[in-house]
């Protein structure tokens, strides 16, 4: 070990203790996608702190002349840090949502007061029949709220009126109902969920008004999809029958 390292081992140890968790935590934030399981990322954060503590211990041991234990402890620190970095990159790679195929992006067709997807065969009452206007701006804002991976995985349609906004979101089904995730997002934004299940969420908005979410899960061919309808407005009670009219080509997937 170089003499300058031995002379400044204690200072280097403190620096390692402070810097390792900070740098590795920053790496976790940079490489972990929004869909990464929070438990995985949380455990990785603990690994970062352990790596820093081991690096500090190794420096102290080296300062006291215990070179063999210092090397072992330093090696453990490097192993923990390396495993943490590999885990972050792995989580980032595997947790991206599956991209929506081209068939999912087909334009809706209007007939007999309903809008129907020509490829996936789901349908719903035409919102224009209830004085809502198609809103490309709201569609764009919804897409831009996520990153490029989210945009590739979702097809969004949106309408708005004087006091109601309606957003329909088509995505591949990933197996778990999204209700809990939606409710958690609403809580973080300061809203109060009043109903939470895998496929339904309702909440009171902190600014007044309501949000009602319904999810329909279905299969088309060998692929599972989910259609999420989100209504936001001062009073969306009158829209509940409309939500009941969302039709999919097959029965909802079992949980």
C-alpha positions in Angstrom: 0.0 0.0 0.0 1.5 3.4 -0.9 3.0 5.4 2.0 0.7 8.4 1.3 -2.3 6.2 1.8 -1.0 5.0 5.1 -0.2 8.5 6.2 -3.7 9.7 5.4 -5.6 6.5 6.1 -7.9 8.0 8.8 -8.9 11.0 6.6 -9.4 8.7 3.6 -11.6 6.5 5.8 -13.8 9.3 6.8 -14.0 10.4 3.2 -15.0 6.9 2.1 -17.6 6.7 4.8 -19.1 10.0 3.6 -18.7 9.7 -0.1 -19.5 6.0 -0.8 -23.2 6.2 0.3 -23.7 9.5 -1.4 -22.2 8.4 -4.7 -23.9 5.0 -4.7 -27.2 6.5 -3.7 -26.9 8.9 -6.6 -26.2 6.0 -8.9 -29.4 4.3 -7.6 -31.5 7.3 -8.3 -29.9 7.7 -11.8 -30.3 4.1 -12.9 -33.4 2.9 -11.2 -36.5 3.4 -13.3 -39.9 4.6 -11.9 -41.1 1.0 -12.1 -38.3 -0.4 -10.0 -39.6 -2.3 -6.9 -39.2 0.0 -3.9 -38.1 -2.9 -1.7 -35.2 -3.6 -4.1 -34.1 0.0 -4.3 -34.4 0.4 -0.5 -32.3 -2.7 0.2 -29.7 -1.4 -2.3 -29.5 1.8 -0.4 -28.6 -0.1 2.8 -26.0 -1.9 0.8 -24.5 1.5 -0.1 -24.2 2.5 3.5 -22.7 -0.9 4.4 -20.1 -0.5 1.7 -19.1 2.9 3.1 -18.8 1.6 6.6 -16.6 -1.3 5.5 -14.4 1.2 3.6 -14.0 3.3 6.7 -13.2 0.2 8.8 -10.6 -0.9 6.3 -8.9 2.5 6.4 -8.8 2.5 10.2 -7.4 -1.1 10.3 -4.7 0.0 7.8 -3.9 3.0 9.9 -3.2 0.7 12.9 -1.0 -1.6 10.9 -3.5 -4.5 10.5 -3.0 -4.8 6.8 -4.4 -8.3 6.2 -7.7 -7.5 8.0 -7.7 -4.1 6.2 -7.4 -5.9 2.8 -10.2 -8.3 3.7 -12.5 -5.5 4.9 -11.7 -3.4 1.8 -12.4 -6.4 -0.4 -15.8 -6.8 1.3 -16.5 -3.1 0.7 -15.7 -3.4 -2.9 -17.8 -6.6 -3.3 -20.8 -4.9 -1.6 -20.4 -1.8 -3.7 -20.0 -3.8 -6.9 -23.0 -5.9 -6.2 -25.0 -2.8 -5.5 -24.0 -1.2 -8.8 -24.8 -4.4 -10.7 -28.2 -4.6 -9.0 -29.1 -1.0 -9.9 -28.3 -1.6 -13.6 -30.2 -4.9 -13.6 -33.3 -3.4 -12.0 -33.2 -0.5 -14.4 -33.0 -2.9 -17.3 -35.7 -5.4 -16.3 -38.2 -3.1 -14.8 -39.0 -1.1 -17.9 -42.7 -1.5 -18.8 -43.4 -3.6 -21.9 -43.8 -1.5 -25.1 -47.2 -1.4 -26.6 -47.4 -3.0 -30.1 -48.4 -1.0 -33.2 -51.9 -2.5 -33.1 -52.5 -0.7 -29.8 -51.9 2.7 -31.4 -54.7 2.3 -34.0 -57.2 5.2 -34.3 -60.6 4.7 -32.6 -63.7 4.3 -34.9 -67.1 5.9 -34.2 -70.3 4.0 -34.8 -73.8 4.1 -33.2 -72.7 6.5 -30.4 -69.7 4.4 -29.4 -66.0 4.5 -30.0 -64.3 1.2 -30.8 -60.7 0.1 -31.1 -60.5 -1.6 -34.5 -57.8 -4.1 -33.5 -58.4 -4.8 -29.8 -62.2 -4.5 -30.0 -62.8 -2.6 -26.7 -65.4 0.1 -26.8 -67.0 2.9 -24.8 -69.7 5.5 -25.2 -68.5 8.5 -27.3 -67.6 11.2 -24.8 -68.7 13.9 -27.3 -72.3 12.7 -26.7 -71.8 14.2 -23.2 -70.4 17.5 -24.5 -66.7 16.6 -24.0 -64.2 17.6 -26.6 -61.2 15.6 -27.7 -58.1 17.3 -26.1 -54.7 16.7 -27.9 -53.1 19.0 -25.4 -54.2 16.9 -22.4 -53.0 13.8 -24.2 -49.6 15.4 -24.7 -49.4 16.5 -21.1 -50.3 13.0 -19.9 -47.6 11.5 -22.1 -45.0 14.0 -21.1 -45.7 13.4 -17.4 -43.8 10.1 -17.9 -40.5 9.3 -19.5 -39.9 7.9 -23.0 -40.3 4.3 -21.7 -43.7 5.2 -20.4 -44.7 6.9 -23.6 -43.7 3.7 -25.6 -45.8 1.5 -23.3 -49.0 3.6 -23.3 -51.6 4.9 -25.7 -53.6 7.8 -24.4 -56.9 9.4 -25.4 -58.3 12.4 -23.6 -61.4 14.6 -23.6 -62.4 17.6 -21.5 -65.4 19.8 -20.8 -66.3 22.7 -18.6 -65.8 20.8 -15.3 -64.7 17.3 -16.3 -61.6 15.7 -17.7 -61.5 12.1 -19.1 -58.3 10.2 -19.9 -58.2 6.7 -21.3 -54.9 4.9 -21.1 -54.2 1.6 -22.9 -51.2 -0.5 -21.8 -50.0 -4.1 -21.7 -51.2 -5.9 -18.6 -48.3 -6.7 -16.2 -50.3 -9.1 -13.9 -51.0 -6.9 -10.9 -53.9 -4.5 -10.6 -52.6 -0.9 -10.6 -55.1 0.4 -8.0 -52.6 0.4 -5.1 -50.0 2.2 -7.2 -52.5 4.8 -8.3 -53.7 5.4 -4.7 -50.1 5.8 -3.5 -49.5 8.5 -6.2 -52.7 10.3 -5.1 -51.6 10.2 -1.4 -48.1 11.6 -2.3 -49.9 14.5 -4.1 -51.9 15.3 -1.0 -55.2 13.8 -2.0 -57.4 11.4 0.0 -58.4 8.1 -1.5 -61.8 6.9 -0.4 -61.9 3.7 -2.3 -59.0 1.5 -3.3 -58.9 -1.9 -4.9 -56.8 -3.5 -7.6 -59.1 -2.2 -10.4 -60.8 0.8 -8.9 -59.7 4.0 -7.1 -61.7 7.0 -5.9 -60.3 10.0 -4.1 -61.2 13.5 -2.9 -58.8 16.1 -4.4 -57.1 18.5 -2.0 -58.1 21.4 -4.2 -61.7 20.2 -4.3 -63.4 17.8 -6.7 -63.1 14.1 -7.2 -61.1 11.6 -9.2 -62.5 8.2 -10.2 -60.4 5.5 -11.8 -61.6 2.2 -13.3 -59.5 -0.4 -14.9 -60.6 -3.1 -17.4 -58.3 -6.0 -18.0 -58.7 -8.1 -21.0 -57.0 -10.4 -23.5 -56.6 -10.0 -27.3 -55.0 -13.1 -28.8 -52.2 -14.2 -26.5 -51.6 -10.7 -25.1 -53.1 -9.2 -22.0 -54.0 -5.5 -21.9 -55.5 -3.1 -19.4 -57.6 0.0 -20.2 -57.6 2.6 -17.4 -60.3 5.3 -17.4 -59.7 8.4 -15.2 -62.3 11.0 -14.6 -61.4 14.3 -12.8 -64.0 16.9 -12.0 -66.0 18.8 -9.4 -68.7 16.1 -9.3 -68.3 13.0 -11.5 -71.1 11.0 -9.8 -73.2 11.3 -13.0 -70.4 9.6 -15.0 -70.6 6.3 -13.1 -73.0 4.8 -15.5 -70.7 5.8 -18.4 -67.8 3.9 -16.7 -70.0 0.8 -16.4 -70.4 1.0 -20.2 -66.7 0.3 -20.9 -66.7 -3.0 -22.8 -63.8 -5.3 -23.4 -63.6 -8.3 -25.8 -63.0 -10.8 -23.1 -63.6 -11.3 -19.4 -61.3 -9.5 -17.0 -58.1 -11.4 -16.2 -58.1 -13.2 -13.0 -56.0 -11.7 -10.2 
